[in-house]
Amino acid sequence: MFGATGTTLSRRERQIMEIVYRLGRVTVTDVMERLSGEPAYSTVRAQLRVLEGKGHLRHEEERLRYVYLPAVPHGKMRQSALQYVVDTFFDGSPEQVVAALFGTERLSSTQLDQIATLIKQARKEQKRK
């Protein structure tokens, strides 16, 4: 899957990014404690460095240890991931995404109302442009 910087993220890298976004600031130990399996300290440290190299994380030094923070806002990362899914599985068509959602999900009246409100807002924004 692609991240906001356009680089490919592995499954494990996505898991790490989820942890970073959830906690906001992490150390290697923070990530190790929340990953499945029993990852080695050196492996997690290397994965954090790779994510930093890809532009997804940055670090600060605190009392002789690195603390990692997201370099890309969570909303931007979500948009990028969503665009990847739309492009890859739905031929770039938002209509196909909505059709798939309506075809497989039982949406409540509240959810349908929320979707209708989002459509109205998008139409208003379109008219402004």
Backbone as JSON, one array per atom type, in Angstrom:
{
  "sequence": "MFGATGTTLSRRERQIMEIVYRLGRVTVTDVMERLSGEPAYSTVRAQLRVLEGKGHLRHEEERLRYVYLPAVPHGKMRQSALQYVVDTFFDGSPEQVVAALFGTERLSSTQLDQIATLIKQARKEQKRK",
  "N": [[0.86, -1.18, 0.0], [0.39, 2.27, -0.62], [1.83, 5.16, 0.88], [1.42, 8.53, 2.06], [3.59, 9.8, 1.01], [4.03, 8.55, -1.32], [5.51, 6.25, -1.36], [5.94, 2.72, -1.11], [4.4, 0.85, 1.47], [5.0, -1.78, 3.65], [3.12, -4.51, 5.13], [3.83, -4.72, 7.86], [5.05, -2.23, 8.23], [2.83, -0.57, 7.91], [1.4, -1.37, 10.17], [3.09, -0.41, 12.16], [2.97, 2.34, 11.63], [0.28, 2.79, 12.26], [0.37, 2.42, 15.01], [2.06, 4.55, 15.72], [0.48, 6.76, 14.91], [-1.69, 6.4, 16.62], [-0.56, 6.7, 19.2], [0.96, 9.01, 18.97], [3.61, 9.85, 19.75], [6.45, 7.82, 19.85], [8.67, 5.33, 21.19], [11.17, 2.86, 20.38], [10.67, 0.73, 22.09], [7.99, 1.21, 22.82], [6.7, 0.61, 20.42], [7.47, -2.07, 20.04], [6.12, -3.33, 22.17], [3.52, -3.27, 21.29], [3.29, -4.52, 18.87], [2.39, -7.48, 17.06], [3.49, -10.86, 17.67], [6.93, -11.45, 18.54], [8.87, -9.17, 18.11], [12.28, -8.32, 17.49], [14.33, -5.93, 19.18], [16.29, -4.64, 17.6], [15.28, -5.09, 15.04], [12.83, -3.68, 15.02], [13.79, -1.12, 15.46], [15.26, -0.77, 13.11], [13.16, -0.85, 11.26], [11.74, 1.45, 11.95], [13.66, 3.35, 11.25], [13.71, 2.95, 8.49], [11.11, 3.76, 7.82], [11.38, 6.42, 8.51], [13.28, 7.18, 6.63], [11.74, 6.91, 4.34], [10.16, 9.07, 4.62], [7.94, 9.1, 6.29], [8.13, 9.22, 9.02], [9.66, 11.18, 11.64], [12.3, 12.02, 13.91], [13.06, 12.83, 17.34], [15.5, 13.61, 19.8], [15.46, 12.43, 23.05], [16.64, 12.42, 26.2], [18.9, 10.66, 25.56], [17.65, 8.83, 23.86], [15.8, 7.93, 20.92], [12.79, 9.43, 19.91], [10.02, 8.84, 18.03], [7.96, 10.49, 15.64], [5.02, 11.19, 13.69], [5.61, 12.24, 10.36], [3.94, 12.93, 8.45], [0.69, 14.2, 8.24], [-2.07, 12.47, 9.7], [-4.55, 12.5, 8.36], [-3.78, 13.1, 5.72], [-2.32, 10.82, 5.13], [-4.34, 8.89, 5.28], [-5.97, 9.75, 3.15], [-4.25, 9.25, 1.01], [-3.93, 6.47, 1.18], [-6.57, 5.68, 0.74], [-6.95, 6.65, -1.86], [-5.19, 4.97, -3.2], [-6.5, 2.47, -2.88], [-8.92, 2.99, -4.24], [-7.93, 3.51, -6.84], [-6.61, 1.07, -7.39], [-8.43, -1.09, -6.92], [-10.89, -0.27, -7.87], [-10.75, 0.85, -10.36], [-10.17, 3.58, -10.3], [-12.59, 4.81, -9.83], [-14.84, 6.58, -7.98], [-17.57, 6.15, -7.96], [-17.85, 3.4, -8.31], [-16.84, 2.54, -5.89], [-18.75, 3.48, -4.06], [-20.97, 2.07, -5.01], [-20.14, -0.53, -4.46], [-20.0, -0.41, -1.69], [-22.71, 0.09, -1.01], [-23.77, -2.22, -2.02], [-22.82, -4.29, -0.42], [-22.97, -3.64, 2.24], [-25.12, -3.11, 5.03], [-26.51, -0.24, 5.52], [-27.34, 2.11, 8.01], [-30.15, 4.33, 8.61], [-29.18, 6.69, 9.68], [-26.49, 6.63, 8.86], [-26.87, 6.77, 6.08], [-28.06, 9.3, 5.94], [-25.89, 10.85, 6.79], [-24.12, 10.4, 4.67], [-25.6, 11.57, 2.61], [-25.53, 14.23, 3.47], [-22.78, 14.76, 3.21], [-22.56, 14.58, 0.44], [-24.14, 16.77, -0.33], [-22.57, 18.85, 0.74], [-20.26, 18.54, -0.79], [-21.27, 19.2, -3.31], [-21.88, 21.92, -2.92], [-19.3, 22.95, -2.51], [-18.22, 22.4, -4.99], [-19.65, 24.12, -6.64], [-18.65, 26.57, -5.81], [-16.17, 26.65, -6.93]],
  "CA": [[0.0, 0.0, 0.0], [1.17, 3.5, -0.71], [1.64, 6.17, 1.9], [1.23, 9.89, 1.57], [4.77, 10.24, 0.28], [4.1, 7.82, -2.57], [6.35, 5.07, -1.24], [5.22, 1.52, -0.71], [4.52, 0.43, 2.86], [4.71, -3.2, 3.9], [2.09, -4.73, 6.16], [4.41, -4.4, 9.16], [5.23, -0.78, 8.29], [1.51, 0.01, 8.15], [1.09, -1.62, 11.58], [3.9, 0.53, 12.96], [2.4, 3.68, 11.44], [-0.96, 2.84, 13.04], [0.78, 2.61, 16.41], [2.58, 5.92, 15.85], [-0.64, 7.71, 14.86], [-2.52, 6.22, 17.82], [0.13, 7.21, 20.38], [1.48, 10.35, 18.7], [5.07, 9.82, 19.93], [6.8, 6.46, 20.27], [10.04, 4.83, 21.22], [11.25, 1.5, 19.86], [10.01, -0.13, 23.08], [6.54, 1.41, 22.69], [6.25, -0.12, 19.23], [7.66, -3.5, 20.31], [5.07, -3.79, 23.1], [2.2, -3.26, 20.65], [3.3, -5.34, 17.66], [2.15, -8.91, 17.25], [4.73, -11.64, 17.65], [7.96, -10.97, 19.46], [9.91, -8.56, 17.27], [13.53, -7.95, 18.15], [14.57, -4.49, 19.3], [17.05, -4.16, 16.44], [14.4, -5.14, 13.87], [11.89, -2.56, 15.11], [14.59, 0.1, 15.28], [15.56, -0.68, 11.68], [11.91, -0.52, 10.55], [11.47, 2.87, 12.22], [14.6, 4.12, 10.43], [13.25, 2.84, 7.11], [9.95, 4.65, 7.71], [11.91, 7.78, 8.53], [13.91, 7.37, 5.33], [10.67, 7.05, 3.35], [9.49, 10.34, 4.85], [6.72, 8.94, 7.07], [8.43, 9.54, 10.42], [10.82, 11.99, 12.0], [12.63, 11.7, 15.3], [13.67, 13.81, 18.24], [16.26, 12.93, 20.85], [15.06, 12.72, 24.43], [17.43, 11.66, 27.19], [19.7, 9.62, 24.91], [16.88, 7.87, 23.05], [15.02, 8.53, 19.85], [11.33, 9.39, 19.99], [9.54, 8.99, 16.65], [6.68, 11.19, 15.46], [4.61, 11.17, 12.28], [6.05, 13.37, 9.54], [2.83, 13.18, 7.54], [-0.57, 14.21, 8.99], [-2.86, 11.24, 9.56], [-5.56, 12.7, 7.32], [-3.12, 12.99, 4.42], [-1.97, 9.4, 4.96], [-5.6, 8.19, 4.99], [-6.38, 10.09, 1.79], [-3.36, 8.57, 0.09], [-4.28, 5.05, 1.22], [-7.87, 5.54, 0.1], [-6.75, 6.83, -3.31], [-4.57, 3.73, -3.68], [-7.56, 1.45, -2.95], [-9.83, 3.37, -5.33], [-7.23, 3.31, -8.12], [-6.22, -0.32, -7.59], [-9.53, -2.06, -6.9], [-12.12, 0.27, -8.43], [-10.4, 1.55, -11.6], [-10.18, 5.02, -10.07], [-13.96, 5.29, -9.87], [-15.54, 6.71, -6.7], [-18.91, 5.59, -8.11], [-17.75, 1.96, -8.07], [-16.63, 2.37, -4.45], [-20.06, 3.66, -3.42], [-21.81, 0.95, -5.42], [-19.68, -1.7, -3.7], [-20.41, -0.19, -0.3], [-24.15, -0.11, -0.92], [-24.08, -3.6, -2.37], [-22.39, -5.28, 0.58], [-23.19, -3.16, 3.61], [-26.44, -2.64, 5.45], [-26.29, 1.07, 6.12], [-28.46, 2.61, 8.8], [-30.71, 5.6, 8.15], [-28.25, 7.74, 10.12], [-25.34, 6.61, 7.96], [-27.33, 7.28, 4.78], [-28.22, 10.75, 6.1], [-24.55, 11.44, 6.83], [-23.6, 10.36, 3.31], [-26.34, 12.58, 1.85], [-24.99, 15.53, 3.89], [-21.47, 14.9, 2.59], [-22.8, 14.84, -0.99], [-24.59, 18.16, -0.43], [-21.41, 19.71, 0.99], [-19.37, 18.44, -1.96], [-21.89, 19.97, -4.39], [-21.7, 23.34, -2.61], [-17.89, 23.27, -2.75], [-18.03, 22.34, -6.44], [-20.23, 25.34, -7.21], [-17.76, 27.68, -5.46], [-14.95, 26.6, -7.75]],
  "C": [[0.89, 1.23, 0.0], [0.83, 4.42, 0.44], [1.52, 7.53, 1.25], [2.43, 10.39, 0.78], [4.94, 9.49, -1.03], [4.97, 6.58, -2.51], [5.53, 3.9, -0.72], [5.47, 1.21, 0.76], [4.17, -1.05, 2.95], [3.62, -3.31, 4.96], [2.61, -4.32, 7.54], [4.63, -2.89, 9.31], [3.9, -0.08, 8.53], [1.11, -0.19, 9.61], [1.84, -0.63, 12.48], [3.33, 1.93, 12.84], [1.09, 3.83, 12.21], [-0.65, 3.09, 14.51], [1.25, 4.05, 16.63], [1.43, 6.93, 15.84], [-1.5, 7.61, 16.12], [-1.87, 6.87, 19.04], [0.68, 8.63, 20.2], [3.0, 10.45, 18.75], [5.42, 8.44, 20.44], [8.31, 6.26, 20.34], [10.01, 3.43, 20.6], [10.5, 0.56, 20.8], [8.49, -0.01, 23.0], [5.99, 0.58, 21.53], [6.36, -1.63, 19.48], [6.53, -4.07, 21.16], [3.71, -3.94, 22.42], [2.14, -4.06, 19.36], [3.02, -6.8, 18.0], [3.47, -9.66, 17.12], [5.69, -11.09, 18.68], [9.09, -10.36, 18.65], [11.13, -8.17, 18.09], [13.68, -6.43, 18.15], [15.24, -3.95, 18.05], [16.19, -4.14, 15.17], [13.44, -3.95, 13.87], [12.62, -1.24, 14.89], [14.9, 0.3, 13.79], [14.31, -0.3, 10.88], [11.54, 0.94, 10.76], [12.4, 3.76, 11.38], [14.19, 4.11, 8.96], [12.06, 3.77, 6.88], [10.37, 6.12, 7.73], [12.55, 8.11, 7.17], [12.9, 7.56, 4.21], [9.87, 8.34, 3.54], [8.21, 10.26, 5.68], [6.9, 9.33, 8.53], [9.56, 10.54, 10.49], [11.14, 11.63, 13.44], [13.18, 12.91, 16.03], [14.45, 13.01, 19.27], [15.77, 13.41, 22.21], [15.85, 11.82, 25.36], [18.11, 10.43, 26.58], [18.9, 8.55, 24.17], [16.1, 8.63, 21.99], [13.54, 8.36, 20.14], [10.85, 9.73, 18.57], [8.15, 9.61, 16.63], [6.3, 11.1, 13.99], [5.12, 12.42, 11.57], [4.94, 13.8, 8.59], [1.54, 13.19, 8.37], [-1.4, 12.96, 8.69], [-3.9, 11.36, 8.45], [-4.98, 12.57, 5.92], [-2.76, 11.54, 4.12], [-3.23, 8.61, 4.61], [-6.05, 8.47, 3.57], [-5.54, 9.34, 0.76], [-3.69, 7.07, 0.02], [-5.6, 4.8, 0.52], [-7.73, 5.68, -1.41], [-6.12, 5.59, -3.92], [-5.62, 2.63, -3.86], [-8.5, 1.74, -4.11], [-9.18, 3.1, -6.68], [-6.99, 1.83, -8.41], [-7.41, -1.25, -7.75], [-10.81, -1.58, -7.57], [-11.86, 1.11, -9.69], [-10.49, 3.06, -11.47], [-11.56, 5.64, -9.99], [-14.6, 5.36, -8.48], [-16.95, 6.11, -6.76], [-18.9, 4.08, -7.83], [-17.54, 1.66, -6.58], [-17.97, 2.45, -3.73], [-20.98, 2.5, -3.76], [-21.43, -0.31, -4.64], [-20.11, -1.59, -2.25], [-21.9, -0.45, -0.12], [-24.54, -1.55, -1.2], [-23.76, -4.62, -1.3], [-22.72, -4.9, 2.01], [-24.66, -2.83, 3.84], [-26.2, -1.33, 6.19], [-27.55, 1.51, 6.86], [-28.98, 3.91, 8.18], [-29.78, 6.75, 8.5], [-27.04, 7.8, 9.19], [-25.71, 7.14, 6.58], [-27.52, 8.79, 4.83], [-26.86, 11.45, 6.1], [-23.93, 11.47, 5.44], [-24.28, 11.43, 2.46], [-25.82, 13.98, 2.2], [-23.63, 15.77, 3.25], [-21.6, 15.21, 1.09], [-23.24, 16.29, -1.19], [-23.42, 19.13, -0.25], [-20.47, 19.71, -0.22], [-19.94, 19.24, -3.13], [-21.72, 21.47, -4.17], [-20.27, 23.78, -2.91], [-17.6, 23.29, -4.25], [-18.53, 23.61, -7.1], [-19.34, 26.56, -6.94], [-16.55, 27.76, -6.37], [-15.18, 27.08, -9.12]]
}
